[in-house]
Amino acid sequence: MTTDVRLIGLDWGTSSLRAYLFDADGKVIASRQQPWGVRHLPEGGFDAALQAMTRDWPACAVVAAGMVGSRQGWREIPYVDVPADAASIASGMLRVDACHSHTLWIAPGLRQAAPADVMRGEETQIVGALAQQPNLRTNARFVLPGTHSKWATVIDSRVTAFHTVMTGEMYALLMKHSILGAGASSDPALSHNEDAFVRGLNAVKESGAEGAISRLFSTRARMLAGELTGAEVPDFLSGLLIGEEFRIARLRDGAHPASLCLIGDSSLCQRYATAAVQFGNAPPVIIDDAAAQGLWQLASAAGLLAQTTTHTYSGVAP
Amino acid sequence: MTTDVRLIGLDWGTSSLRAYLFDADGKVIASRQQPWGVRHLPEGGFDAALQAMTRDWPACAVVAAGMVGSRQGWREIPYVDVPADAASIASGMLRVDACHSHTLWIAPGLRQAAPADVMRGEETQIVGALAQQPNLRTNARFVLPGTHSKWATVIDSRVTAFHTVMTGEMYALLMKHSILGAGASSDPALSHNEDAFVRGLNAVKESGAEGAISRLFSTRARMLAGELTGAEVPDFLSGLLIGEEFRIARLRDGAHPASLCLIGDSSLCQRYATAAVQFGNAPPVIIDDAAAQGLWQLASAAGLLAQTTTHTYSGVAP
């Protein structure tokens, strides 16, 4: 089978690299993944990684987004300030010379002056999600849970504000190195203890303006009092920290939050969906990945699809 | 010189053990310190540690407080519930059989049901501080900064409520293992960057109900924006976390907080004193150590001083 190809997209983060080959309609016809994040490059560095990921794919425009554009990336691409939409993000893309036949463009991240915040890669996922969900363009909150969870406000297709909560990183640190994790055990019968998770959410909700830091040590005190078992500690702590994200969001959005869209790993998004409802939100839309769609949208907004000659590729479907 | 001795006091925590020999007036006439916390005992365990610490001291009543009474300690002494004063704490002391001529009593810690919290050792320091500062007995807040900072409300000489904030532990984890610490450097010219510390305090203060977790990542964003240097990161982060303690306290105490008393290491207390004033408190009283005084008070409240035969000790002054 021969297909017209138009674009290669790279979702290039800290710990992994995914490549997508798009046909002329923006459909992904092949994809590849390697653990070659910007901190885990193969021998030969960025260029070798790009060549290996695109081997036997036709020469065409390549758009990359994520930490590849950070100070530790291939080339530092200056942030674009919020408010920003697909067009303004695309206009901040810079062309990078790569040692092969592709033309590589790297997308910028977003910056907010006060409170100071930055993102790289999530803006592209949000652009992709907006393309998939037109009803979220007017007024919605996008949440990308993870090591550094990102909360973005979108109004009229523009990211107007965002903030980062280090939930995943704090959870890992507390479980691995703190006195709270020292008392925890894993319950092989349960990968997720919903009851303990909801108790953690409620502990933060009931704390009001005091918040999660004021309740962290209660994890330990509840264990000593026999109110929480070692097997319940991981989910209780997860509830405290994820609940804190919703507590903060409610302060910003008031009692009637906008539509919520979660983008990310489905089991993690499921926790956030539970928390969302617990904190008074309507059940959120969940999208497991929007990076490919976002890369296509940015290439389109940058006019790279019009400029590109069509190549043919006879490969297998993804 | 021959002195009447009356009591041996042990301040026995997680990482260190201090022993005090008191004369008949409650004055410390000798003291010793070893890194023999309950998790770092010498060969022979608790008994050997006690014998070594009290070698050549006369046989008399011994009162111990701290983690020595925890589940990981010599013997688990049940918590006493708040509200609690010196008399109720003393009535919770239990006698423990030790393999030598001393009579050993271990003090209980305090427990609060909701929000769930516990302390062990700090209650003895508070009892000691109240003996030293009669004017703080009516209504004061006692703060014992550290790995797990304790905030206690004292009304009419009783601890009525308290809460723990894991400030020291979180600071160490974030500096050692997180992305925030990864960008930090130490400035050999400054052991404490007051300006960066105050900026951290203000970032939390200005966050209102959102609190420190909502501003943690701003440390990173400010660095990337050139607004914060690597050398300023440690004190900015310290300001964020210590500021969070005062933000929480203000929610509990309102705009007109009671007198504040800091107990602990003087350089750490100095940071808390700066934070206290920044958050609208009057300059606090600072006491560097009140454990010896507290042990004496507990022994007195338990009637152990009356029961004890007076021994003489010809040693050197501390």
Interface residues (C-beta under 8 A of the other chain):
Chain A: R71 R111 Q112 A113 P115 A116 D117 V118 H148 H163 T164 V165 M166 E169 M170 L173 L174 H177 S178 I179 A203 S207 G208 A209 E210 G211 A212 I213 S214 R215 L216 F217 S218 R220 A221 R222 L224 A225 E227 E244 I248 L251 R252
Chain B: R71 R111 Q112 A113 P115 A116 D117 V118 H148 H163 T164 V165 M166 E169 M170 L173 L174 H177 S178 I179 A203 S207 G208 A209 E210 G211 A212 I213 S214 R215 L216 F217 S218 R220 A221 R222 L224 A225 E227 E244 I248 L251 R252
